[in-house]
Amino acid sequence: MKPATPSPRAVVVAGLLVLVCVMGIGRFAYTPLLPQMQQALGWQVAQAGDVASANFLGYLLGALASSNLARRPSRAYWLLAALLGSTFTTLAGALDWGFEGWLLLRASAGAASAIGMVLGMALVIDYVGRVGRSELSTAAFPGVGIGIVLSVLVIESARFAGWSLGAQWAALGVCAGLCVALALPVLWRLPNLIPTPGVPGVATNRAEDGPTLHRLIAAYGLLGFGYVVTATFIVLMARERGSATLLEPLCWLVVGATAAPSVPVGRALASRFGELAVMRWAFGLQALGVLLAGMGRDPVSLVLGGACLGATFLSITALILNAARRAAGAGADAALGWMTAAFGSGQWLGPFCAGRLAQWRGDFALASLLAASLLLLGAALLPRTSAQTLNAAPR
């Protein structure tokens, strides 16, 4: 190994910074800024939901494209393009685009987020596996929660200083750019950026067909719809309650703080109680959080709902993708493509439907009830008879 090769921990930190940039900021900063944007731009709730849906549609298309890009020798250059794209689409929020312009801007941001996340994590997981440190393969995932917390701190500091909405977007873009500047020198020193046969996640065979995999795909699609309603509108929900000035940043801060450690905690629980059992309880806990956030009438219910959301949406994702990869056998790559398509479709439909229901009803109660019902259906769809087989597989 060359002396200049970065250490596995340095690579993990670089991957964490990638997720801070493309996910915590590039993808999720829209949520805490949404009430200000709606007020400043005169959007109806349905329009706010449409802009969120455009972001998730872009994310879906970017994720599907990434399955092919991840196998190309040029994937490092695509990662660079995605990181720059996520940074510049965040900076571009400082400008007045009009409603149609925001649809295009957030769709582009979503595509950049997906490509950056998939390719960044592919490089990290590939490298730590090759150097015998596979236990670090999920160590970068707290970057999503850290990015959410960072975005809240930046936005609230800028608001306290009297900065405009555009200046807040610009400040977030600068933070994203700093993350890229810190991560790239490490990622660019990796000794081999070309995926090799035998590395998990690069198989090209067709996915195995079977009821276990079908159930996992359906449950993951329902998760996409179920979590995204609260994840998009929770700060707007805070505006409906008292003490909105304090509650708006607090509820999203709680989501990020509970999301940051959720993946390692979820893996630890799964190793003790079983992967599918933990996922089933996590679906139920998230459904409870969605109901608390959308139907509760006091600030405590909103904060508790945010905590339930943050503690579960990333951990379920990590566990269910792991289960699907094993259930698919040699066809893991194709199976993960179907999983991504199902989840992305749910994410796209969630804000589109919830925005219209909220505009019709005047609150998010009905939309949250629908989302929670779909989460409970997802829990019911998780495989049962093959749980022992899935949980016996090595992690």
Legacy VTK file of the C-alpha trace (Angstrom):
# vtk DataFile Version 3.0
C-alpha trace
ASCII
DATASET POLYDATA
POINTS 395 float
0.000 0.000 0.000
1.344 3.410 -0.885
2.400 5.668 2.017
0.084 8.389 0.725
-2.958 6.100 0.935
-5.455 7.529 3.462
-6.355 5.574 6.558
-9.756 3.812 6.666
-10.961 6.222 9.339
-9.992 9.222 7.221
-11.961 7.751 4.317
-14.976 7.231 6.583
-14.775 10.851 7.754
-14.624 11.951 4.110
-17.713 9.858 3.386
-19.447 11.422 6.371
-18.689 14.889 4.964
-20.110 13.811 1.610
-23.388 12.897 3.328
-23.413 16.173 5.243
-23.153 18.008 1.913
-25.491 16.063 -0.363
-28.058 14.782 2.155
-28.111 16.772 5.386
-27.807 20.086 3.524
-28.440 19.478 -0.182
-31.496 17.291 0.284
-33.008 18.160 3.668
-32.279 21.881 4.207
-35.497 22.620 2.304
-37.551 21.449 5.304
-36.454 24.053 7.902
-36.558 26.812 5.277
-40.001 25.864 3.974
-42.120 28.167 6.210
-39.989 31.169 5.266
-40.131 30.234 1.587
-43.881 29.772 1.641
-44.342 33.169 3.246
-41.806 35.004 1.079
-42.844 33.432 -2.232
-46.571 33.241 -1.603
-46.833 29.493 -2.141
-49.850 27.410 -1.253
-49.186 24.231 0.736
-49.726 22.178 -2.420
-47.048 24.185 -4.236
-44.604 23.617 -1.379
-45.349 19.903 -1.652
-44.826 19.969 -5.417
-41.350 21.509 -5.024
-40.485 18.800 -2.480
-41.816 16.152 -4.860
-39.646 17.552 -7.656
-36.624 17.062 -5.410
-37.573 13.463 -4.698
-38.286 12.774 -8.362
-34.795 14.044 -9.176
-33.452 11.859 -6.371
-35.193 8.805 -7.829
-33.778 9.416 -11.307
-30.309 10.086 -9.901
-30.380 6.934 -7.771
-31.413 4.782 -10.729
-28.640 6.291 -12.858
-26.142 5.695 -10.049
-26.494 1.911 -10.223
-24.822 2.083 -13.625
-22.377 4.877 -12.799
-21.113 3.009 -9.720
-19.640 0.294 -11.962
-17.772 2.679 -14.263
-14.078 3.512 -13.960
-15.118 7.169 -14.202
-17.297 7.012 -11.085
-14.913 9.305 -9.151
-15.490 12.059 -11.707
-19.249 11.572 -11.496
-18.934 11.880 -7.729
-17.059 15.158 -8.137
-19.762 16.442 -10.493
-22.475 15.455 -8.003
-20.720 17.163 -5.081
-20.264 20.355 -7.070
-23.842 20.104 -8.347
-25.231 19.734 -4.818
-23.170 22.687 -3.614
-24.161 24.989 -6.471
-27.864 24.099 -6.380
-27.813 24.996 -2.682
-26.032 28.275 -3.385
-28.522 28.965 -6.173
-31.307 29.109 -3.583
-30.107 32.650 -2.908
-31.683 33.753 -6.200
-35.322 34.369 -7.111
-36.318 31.536 -9.463
-40.094 31.651 -9.488
-42.202 28.549 -8.855
-41.266 26.744 -12.081
-37.608 27.578 -11.559
-37.699 26.119 -8.066
-39.189 22.899 -9.424
-36.225 22.545 -11.794
-33.677 23.627 -9.186
-34.859 21.168 -6.538
-35.104 18.348 -9.089
-31.479 19.001 -10.046
-30.516 19.099 -6.375
-32.242 15.759 -5.823
-30.355 14.103 -8.675
-27.047 15.469 -7.370
-27.875 14.242 -3.848
-28.607 10.715 -5.038
-25.528 10.398 -7.231
-23.299 11.882 -4.539
-24.697 9.595 -1.848
-24.556 6.370 -3.885
-21.134 6.937 -5.419
-19.616 8.392 -2.264
-20.754 5.451 -0.166
-19.683 2.999 -2.901
-16.141 4.369 -2.760
-16.048 4.251 1.041
-17.537 0.755 1.356
-15.325 -0.581 -1.443
-12.179 0.770 0.192
-12.819 -0.279 3.803
-13.757 -3.753 2.555
-10.506 -4.101 0.636
-8.362 -3.125 3.603
-10.172 -5.506 5.938
-12.203 -2.927 7.879
-15.734 -3.871 6.776
-17.054 -3.013 10.241
-16.657 0.638 9.199
-18.952 0.263 6.172
-21.858 2.127 7.827
-19.791 4.487 9.982
-20.366 7.408 7.590
-24.174 7.314 7.819
-24.367 9.659 10.843
-23.389 12.367 8.331
-27.060 12.687 7.355
-28.138 13.561 10.889
-25.088 15.756 11.478
-25.903 17.655 8.287
-29.480 18.202 9.440
-28.278 19.572 12.786
-25.688 21.758 11.040
-28.303 23.179 8.676
-30.542 24.167 11.593
-27.660 25.883 13.386
-26.653 27.787 10.255
-30.208 28.875 9.454
-31.013 29.993 12.997
-27.701 31.841 13.351
-28.350 33.629 10.062
-31.918 34.496 11.090
-30.708 35.832 14.434
-28.227 38.014 12.544
-31.067 39.352 10.404
-29.986 37.692 7.168
-32.498 37.326 4.340
-33.854 34.024 3.068
-31.477 34.158 0.103
-28.510 34.804 2.389
-29.474 31.756 4.458
-29.409 29.566 1.332
-26.022 31.064 0.424
-24.643 30.302 3.901
-25.777 26.698 3.569
-24.097 26.499 0.170
-20.828 27.751 1.662
-21.025 25.065 4.371
-21.645 22.413 1.720
-18.659 23.687 -0.247
-16.429 23.490 2.832
-17.457 19.864 3.345
-16.526 19.103 -0.266
-13.195 20.893 0.099
-12.349 18.776 3.157
-13.537 15.455 1.693
-12.054 15.540 -1.806
-8.343 15.457 -0.890
-8.981 12.203 0.984
-11.243 10.557 -1.581
-8.877 11.476 -4.417
-6.012 9.587 -2.759
-7.806 6.235 -2.790
-5.540 3.710 -4.524
-8.110 2.129 -6.819
-11.358 3.857 -7.778
-12.492 1.072 -10.139
-14.883 -1.497 -8.627
-13.674 -5.086 -8.868
-15.549 -8.391 -9.134
-16.469 -9.885 -5.806
-17.006 -6.574 -4.040
-20.531 -6.458 -2.536
-22.919 -4.338 -4.513
-21.417 -4.738 -8.007
-23.064 -7.980 -9.108
-24.864 -7.672 -12.408
-27.016 -10.820 -12.444
-30.778 -10.610 -12.421
-32.427 -10.455 -9.032
-33.758 -13.674 -7.533
-37.537 -13.879 -7.684
-39.396 -14.740 -4.494
-42.036 -13.583 -2.017
-39.461 -12.468 0.568
-37.865 -9.982 -1.798
-41.251 -8.813 -3.094
-42.399 -8.094 0.455
-39.234 -6.131 1.219
-39.635 -4.054 -1.942
-43.276 -3.250 -1.126
-42.472 -2.374 2.492
-39.620 -0.091 1.413
-41.896 1.726 -1.014
-44.432 2.328 1.756
-41.637 3.611 3.995
-40.780 6.172 1.319
-44.304 7.606 1.437
-44.722 7.221 5.191
-41.618 9.006 6.409
-41.458 11.787 3.824
-44.728 13.493 4.777
-43.383 14.388 8.222
-39.817 14.854 6.971
-41.038 17.476 4.485
-43.666 19.326 6.485
-42.721 18.973 10.175
-41.418 22.543 10.409
-44.563 23.800 8.689
-46.571 21.794 11.228
-44.721 23.666 13.977
-46.034 26.939 12.598
-49.571 25.731 13.348
-48.727 25.448 17.056
-47.739 28.044 19.613
-44.128 29.137 20.242
-43.303 28.591 16.574
-40.120 30.663 16.761
-38.583 28.139 19.157
-40.468 25.043 17.990
-39.636 25.266 14.273
-35.864 24.829 14.661
-36.202 22.542 17.696
-38.325 19.875 16.006
-35.958 19.576 13.027
-32.910 19.681 15.308
-34.358 16.719 17.196
-34.831 14.812 13.933
-31.162 15.286 13.054
-29.873 14.552 16.551
-31.775 11.262 16.785
-30.934 10.281 13.196
-27.159 10.633 13.668
-26.657 7.551 15.928
-29.640 5.577 14.623
-27.807 3.284 12.170
-25.270 1.808 14.619
-27.960 1.554 17.276
-30.272 -0.226 14.823
-27.542 -2.679 13.829
-26.771 -3.438 17.477
-30.431 -4.104 18.234
-30.774 -6.261 15.103
-27.820 -8.410 16.124
-29.565 -9.146 19.419
-33.270 -9.292 18.584
-33.271 -10.065 14.846
-33.264 -7.796 11.831
-36.896 -8.193 10.816
-38.219 -7.876 14.375
-36.333 -4.603 14.852
-37.571 -3.298 11.503
-41.148 -4.152 12.375
-40.951 -2.284 15.687
-39.211 0.635 13.957
-42.014 0.898 11.380
-44.501 1.003 14.253
-42.509 3.605 16.174
-42.260 5.774 13.085
-46.019 5.495 12.499
-46.556 6.676 16.077
-44.208 9.600 15.467
-46.023 10.571 12.280
-49.348 10.621 14.151
-47.892 12.631 17.042
-46.396 15.214 14.695
-49.373 15.552 12.371
-52.332 15.104 14.718
-51.041 16.301 18.093
-51.961 19.773 19.202
-49.138 20.634 21.582
-45.408 21.282 21.103
-44.369 18.167 23.053
-46.160 15.863 20.609
-44.365 17.482 17.685
-40.930 17.114 19.295
-41.638 13.493 20.239
-42.862 12.841 16.708
-39.636 14.279 15.308
-37.592 12.074 17.651
-39.463 8.958 16.501
-38.902 9.915 12.871
-35.184 10.607 13.278
-34.562 7.449 15.281
-36.081 5.167 12.643
-35.933 6.331 9.015
-32.194 5.810 8.483
-31.946 2.661 10.589
-34.834 1.012 8.722
-33.189 1.939 5.426
-29.862 0.358 6.416
-31.497 -2.817 7.733
-33.989 -3.347 4.932
-31.398 -2.847 2.184
-29.138 -5.313 3.957
-31.981 -7.839 4.132
-32.894 -7.322 0.468
-29.280 -7.809 -0.655
-29.136 -11.178 1.104
-32.612 -12.245 -0.026
-31.660 -11.539 -3.660
-28.478 -13.628 -3.567
-26.440 -13.179 -6.745
-28.955 -10.655 -8.068
-28.341 -8.095 -5.312
-27.566 -5.270 -7.718
-30.827 -5.610 -9.644
-32.784 -6.070 -6.419
-31.403 -2.854 -4.952
-32.443 -1.100 -8.153
-36.028 -2.224 -7.582
-35.812 -1.212 -3.925
-34.597 2.249 -4.922
-37.381 2.622 -7.478
-40.043 1.656 -4.932
-38.689 3.976 -2.225
-38.208 6.849 -4.656
-41.743 6.490 -5.964
-43.110 6.659 -2.422
-41.009 9.734 -1.676
-42.223 11.453 -4.821
-45.904 10.734 -4.180
-45.811 11.616 -0.468
-45.379 15.420 -0.602
-47.537 15.653 -3.753
-50.499 13.981 -2.022
-49.910 15.428 1.453
-49.694 18.999 0.184
-53.062 18.709 -1.511
-54.708 16.978 1.444
-53.359 19.641 3.810
-54.557 22.458 1.558
-58.003 20.860 1.342
-58.301 20.122 5.078
-56.412 23.110 6.453
-54.034 20.916 8.495
-51.820 17.826 8.179
-53.971 15.454 10.233
-55.435 13.476 7.323
-52.128 13.336 5.442
-50.369 12.078 8.579
-53.072 9.474 9.194
-52.575 8.200 5.643
-48.788 8.115 6.056
-48.999 6.285 9.394
-51.442 3.745 7.937
-49.049 2.991 5.083
-46.180 2.544 7.558
-48.217 0.028 9.530
-49.053 -1.755 6.294
-45.321 -1.812 5.522
-44.643 -3.416 8.890
-47.280 -6.050 8.184
-45.762 -6.795 4.780
-42.285 -7.513 6.141
-41.439 -11.227 5.757
-42.109 -13.487 8.720
-41.494 -17.093 7.717
-37.980 -16.396 6.398
-36.898 -14.136 9.243
-34.697 -16.868 10.729
-32.928 -17.386 7.401
-32.340 -13.682 6.886
-31.042 -13.104 10.367
-28.663 -16.046 10.197
-26.765 -14.433 7.341
-23.473 -12.740 8.235
-23.488 -8.962 8.577
LINES 1 396
395 0 1 2 3 4 5 6 7 8 9 10 11 12 13 14 15 16 17 18 19 20 21 22 23 24 25 26 27 28 29 30 31 32 33 34 35 36 37 38 39 40 41 42 43 44 45 46 47 48 49 50 51 52 53 54 55 56 57 58 59 60 61 62 63 64 65 66 67 68 69 70 71 72 73 74 75 76 77 78 79 80 81 82 83 84 85 86 87 88 89 90 91 92 93 94 95 96 97 98 99 100 101 102 103 104 105 106 107 108 109 110 111 112 113 114 115 116 117 118 119 120 121 122 123 124 125 126 127 128 129 130 131 132 133 134 135 136 137 138 139 140 141 142 143 144 145 146 147 148 149 150 151 152 153 154 155 156 157 158 159 160 161 162 163 164 165 166 167 168 169 170 171 172 173 174 175 176 177 178 179 180 181 182 183 184 185 186 187 188 189 190 191 192 193 194 195 196 197 198 199 200 201 202 203 204 205 206 207 208 209 210 211 212 213 214 215 216 217 218 219 220 221 222 223 224 225 226 227 228 229 230 231 232 233 234 235 236 237 238 239 240 241 242 243 244 245 246 247 248 249 250 251 252 253 254 255 256 257 258 259 260 261 262 263 264 265 266 267 268 269 270 271 272 273 274 275 276 277 278 279 280 281 282 283 284 285 286 287 288 289 290 291 292 293 294 295 296 297 298 299 300 301 302 303 304 305 306 307 308 309 310 311 312 313 314 315 316 317 318 319 320 321 322 323 324 325 326 327 328 329 330 331 332 333 334 335 336 337 338 339 340 341 342 343 344 345 346 347 348 349 350 351 352 353 354 355 356 357 358 359 360 361 362 363 364 365 366 367 368 369 370 371 372 373 374 375 376 377 378 379 380 381 382 383 384 385 386 387 388 389 390 391 392 393 394
